[in-house]
Structures are given as structure tokens and as C-alpha cells.
Amino acid sequence: MTVWAGIVAVIGTVGMVVAGLFAARATTRAAAATAEATRAAAAATAEPNQRAEDRAAFEAIKNELRSDLSATKEEVRSLRALVRSFAWYVSELTSQMRRHGIEPPAPPDRVDEYNRTGV
């Protein structure tokens, strides 16, 4: 082998090692870029699903609150009817007492206010 052939062989070997290092470095960066792109794609895909889950949870909460509100309104109507019936009943008893010459005790302030205002 000649000196020149030896020099070319050494330079070729060094060149292959350097090219291998560049290729390894490029492969590592490409793998990192691919991983980042995969993560971004997964996040973009998950976003509509998360919004759908959030919307479903919001709808469930809204429906529950509407149901509770309806039940509360029905209870308030029932209690108002009870108060009116009770007020009418007490008024009748008070009238009977007065017809028999018995003066009933004065109603509490809150009852007197209700009789005046209806609230």
C-alpha cells in the first residue's frame, strides 16, 4: 500500500465517523421533533373531546339546578297556599270567638304585618 492510499483510507475512515456523528445528531433531533409533533397532535385531538366532556358536565349541572328550582318553586306555592288557608282558618276562629263574646289575643307583629300586606 502506498502512502497516499493510507492517507485516503484514514481520511475516509475519519469522514465516515464524522458523517455518522452528524447522522446520529440529526436522527436525535428528528426524533425529538417527531415526539413534539405527536404530542401537539394528541393535544389538538383531545381538545374537542375535553370540550364535549365539559359541555356535558355543564348541561348535567344546569339540568339539576333547573330541577331543584322547579321543586323549590312548587314548594313555595304549596307553602303560600298553606299560609293562606291557615290565615283564613284563624280568621274564622277569631270571628267565632267574637260572636260568642270572647276577645281573642292580639296576633304577633309578623302576623299583623302579613294581614296588612299579604307578604
C-alpha positions in Angstrom: 0.0 0.0 0.0 1.3 3.4 -0.8 1.4 6.4 1.5 -1.3 8.1 -0.5 -3.6 5.1 -0.2 -3.1 5.0 3.6 -3.8 8.7 3.9 -7.0 8.3 1.8 -8.1 5.3 3.9 -7.5 7.3 7.2 -9.3 10.4 5.8 -12.2 8.2 4.6 -12.5 6.5 8.0 -12.5 9.8 9.8 -15.0 11.2 7.3 -17.3 8.2 7.9 -17.1 8.7 11.7 -17.9 12.4 11.4 -20.7 11.7 9.0 -22.0 9.1 11.4 -22.0 11.6 14.3 -23.9 14.2 12.2 -26.4 11.5 11.2 -26.9 10.4 14.8 -27.3 14.0 15.9 -29.8 14.7 13.1 -31.7 11.5 14.0 -31.9 12.5 17.6 -33.3 15.9 16.7 -35.7 14.4 14.2 -37.0 12.0 16.9 -37.4 14.9 19.3 -39.3 16.9 16.6 -41.5 13.9 15.9 -42.3 13.4 19.6 -43.2 17.1 19.9 -45.4 16.9 16.8 -47.1 13.8 18.2 -47.7 15.5 21.5 -49.2 18.5 19.8 -51.4 16.3 17.6 -52.6 14.4 20.7 -53.4 17.7 22.5 -55.3 19.0 19.4 -57.2 15.8 19.1 -58.0 15.8 22.9 -59.3 19.4 22.9 -62.7 18.8 21.2 -63.2 15.7 23.4 -62.4 17.8 26.5 -64.8 20.5 25.4 -67.5 17.9 24.8 -67.0 16.5 28.3 -67.1 20.0 29.8 -70.3 20.8 27.9 -71.9 17.5 29.0 -71.0 18.2 32.7 -72.3 21.8 32.4 -75.6 20.5 30.9 -75.9 18.0 33.7 -75.4 20.7 36.3 -77.8 23.0 34.6 -80.5 20.4 34.4 -80.0 19.5 38.1 -80.3 23.2 39.0 -83.4 23.6 36.9 -85.0 20.6 38.6 -84.1 21.9 42.0 -85.5 25.3 41.1 -88.8 23.8 39.9 -89.1 21.8 43.1 -88.4 24.9 45.2 -91.0 26.9 43.3 -93.6 24.1 43.8 -92.7 24.0 47.5 -93.1 27.8 47.8 -96.5 27.7 46.0 -97.6 24.9 48.4 -96.4 26.9 51.5 -98.2 30.0 50.3 -101.4 28.1 49.8 -101.0 26.6 53.3 -100.4 30.1 54.9 -103.5 31.5 53.1 -105.6 28.5 54.3 -104.3 28.8 57.8 -104.9 32.6 57.8 -108.5 32.0 56.6 -109.0 29.3 59.3 -107.7 31.5 62.1 -109.9 34.4 60.8 -112.9 32.1 61.1 -112.0 31.0 64.6 -111.4 34.6 65.6 -114.9 35.6 64.2 -116.5 32.7 66.1 -114.8 33.9 69.4 -116.0 37.4 68.9 -119.6 36.2 68.1 -119.5 34.4 71.5 -118.3 37.4 73.3 -114.6 36.3 73.7 -112.0 38.8 72.6 -109.1 36.8 71.0 -105.5 37.8 71.9 -103.7 40.2 69.6 -101.8 38.5 66.8 -98.0 38.6 66.7 -96.4 41.5 64.8 -95.4 39.3 61.9 -99.0 38.0 61.5 -100.3 41.5 61.7 -97.9 42.6 59.0 -98.9 39.7 56.8 -102.6 40.6 57.3 -101.9 44.2 56.2 -99.5 43.5 53.3 -100.1 39.9 52.2 -96.4 39.3 52.4 
